[in-house]
Amino acid sequence: MTERIVKSTKETPQISDKIVVNDQAKREIMNRYEMRFIASKQFAERARRVLPAGVTHDLRTFNPFPVYMDRALGSHKWDVGGNEFIDYWSGHGAMLLGHSNPKVLEAVARQLPRATHVGGSHELEIEWAEGVSRLVPSAERVRFTGSGTEATIMAIRLARIFTGRNKILKFAGHFHGWHDAVSPGSDPPYDQPSVPGIPPEVQKYTVIIPPNRPDLVEEQLRQDSDIACVILEPTGGHWGAVPIRGEFLKTLRELTIKYGNLLIFDEVITGFRVSPGGAQGYYQVKPDLTSMAKILAGGLPGGGVAGREDVLAFIENRPGKAKMRHPGTYNGNPVSAAAGIAALKQIENGEVCARANSLALLLRNRLNEEFALHGFPWIAYSDFSMFRLLPNYHGPRPVKATSDNNGMIPYEGDLHLLDGPKDSSLIQTFRQALMLQGVDMPGLGGWLTTAHSEADIEQTIQAVIHVLDELYSN
Ligand SMILES: Cc1ncc(COP(=O)(O)O)c(C=O)c1O
């Protein structure tokens, strides 16, 4: 049962009154942002002289300048001017345990004076891989890499060697890092998936179809015998912008077995977050290979591929068999390993994931309650410990979600409405205004951690409603 927000009771404001964002408010917010975060401005000017766009990651590009962060603890962080924020970037999703988790810090501190790089094998890499194998159902073998991007490079190359096929099948809006094979189709416009710097001949090896369409998957796999693997973010592209749930994963497993392709779950975000065993652990669907990073290394740099022994065996030197070369200076770095082991140990019994999931559920439900109460045309959605906000939403209102993955999916999961071109000016103003209220989100959404509290959530809701009041005031 769903209920439309556009109803004319005295208590509930009409949404139609609140469609147009006030431009004057936008300008005022920008002015206040410049004044409040003035301490960051000088850093931004210095940065622009040496760093393209003044930043080191596309997502951190911000107008008129980004806020420069100084330190972080638990769910909060502070900028160079002493301003405090509730943080929903959560280290791009890496800090499931919150910032400066004492056990991770202790493990890193123990390792630092011993060696930051031994230039050889060490015990921690074994313990780290043993931890992954215990938690991740499909992890018969593990190979560490320097990042999530390197992990998907490896998974795809292994799939090509193992199957003797060349192409990959991926889904529009699914992000797997920034290398050539996976960049096409990760951002809109999805119908012209041309990426500057990647030769068209190379892009031909990447087949892109919309998510949640088993019929199209089967059609592609049936007609193209050169597809080596199907790769996806198992809870949906861009960490759940268009949510994917268990049924689709099960169908992918069946289809890839039927057509002889490898199934790769890119669990760089969902690994150790959705459940200790990631999305595969939760949904009980075993991929052939899994790419991992972020939480894997406890918030330090690192990544890895886990999966079938007979597939990862192609990294080994075996007479008469192809060998996938895999060097990498920072593979299995001991400091990252120490942090990763400390993180995985805390995640293993499931309480951490359950806590972060329940906080996100609370946040999504409470936001939807308040949006309806105030008549704002916004909706909060997504699954597990992630949340997404969708502005200018005019569909049915959601009923309260009762589990980590039974919330309403807006527009029945329409790719273009949920993950199409964005109103970057609105997003920028929203983020500026939210930072003025002491909340920092990486766009319209973010990641919960175990360090967030119910008080953080209430404060965030008040901040969001305050910002929308400003934006929609006339
Ligand atoms: C699902 C997914 N795969 C791969 C990557 C790339 O990981 P990294 O940034 O460590 O290269 C990311 C990064 O956000 C990601 O979200």
The ligand as an SDF file (V2000), in Angstrom:
LIG
                    3D

 16 16  0  0  0  0  0  0  0  0999 V2000
   31.9920   -0.5360   -6.6490 C   0  0  0  0  0  0  0  0  0  0  0  0
   33.3600    0.0550   -6.8170 C   0  0  0  0  0  0  0  0  0  0  0  0
   34.2860   -0.6140   -7.5140 N   0  0  0  0  0  0  0  0  0  0  0  0
   35.5290   -0.1580   -7.6810 C   0  0  0  0  0  0  0  0  0  0  0  0
   35.9100    1.0410   -7.1380 C   0  0  0  0  0  0  0  0  0  0  0  0
   37.2950    1.5440   -7.3210 C   0  0  0  0  0  0  0  0  0  0  0  0
   37.9960    1.4370   -6.1190 O   0  0  0  0  0  0  0  0  0  0  0  0
   39.2550    2.3580   -5.8450 P   0  0  0  0  0  0  0  0  0  0  0  0
   38.7470    3.7510   -5.6570 O   0  0  0  0  0  0  0  0  0  0  0  0
   39.8770    1.7780   -4.6070 O   0  0  0  0  0  0  0  0  0  0  0  0
   40.1410    2.2380   -7.0320 O   0  0  0  0  0  0  0  0  0  0  0  0
   34.9890    1.7870   -6.3940 C   0  0  0  0  0  0  0  0  0  0  0  0
   35.3610    3.0680   -5.8000 C   0  0  0  0  0  0  0  0  0  0  0  0
   34.5860    3.8070   -5.2450 O   0  0  0  0  0  0  0  0  0  0  0  0
   33.6760    1.2880   -6.2430 C   0  0  0  0  0  0  0  0  0  0  0  0
   32.7370    1.9780   -5.5780 O   0  0  0  0  0  0  0  0  0  0  0  0
  1  2  1  0
  2  3  1  0
  2 15  2  0
  3  4  2  0
  4  5  1  0
  5  6  1  0
  5 12  2  0
  6  7  1  0
  7  8  1  0
  8  9  2  0
  8 10  1  0
  8 11  1  0
 12 13  1  0
 12 15  1  0
 13 14  2  0
 15 16  1  0
M  END
$$$$
